[in-house]
């Protein structure tokens, strides 16, 4: 038996900036998006640049810590497929 109800799925988008990382999780309902959660973390990557534009270890660690936190939050969501 088929239903005419729209298929719902969750998607996430991550924006990696030089000052902060953002993640938005949204539910797709038909052609609409409904935001489920928003996460913002200040990482200050640009403050860790040296004279040759290389990131220092502390800046890289801040970025990695944030991505790990995003991954933990995504594990608890209804997302089934990940694309990078």
Number of C-alpha atoms within 10 A of each C-alpha: 2 4 6 5 8 10 9 12 14 18 20 18 12 15 11 15 14 14 13 16 20 17 19 16 22 18 18 16 14 11 6 10 15 11 14 13 12 12 13 14 18 14 23 18 21 16 13 17 14 10 6 6 9 12 16 14 11 14 18 16 14 17 23 13 14 19 18 12 13 19 12 11 14 17 10 8 14 12 14 10 7 8 4 4
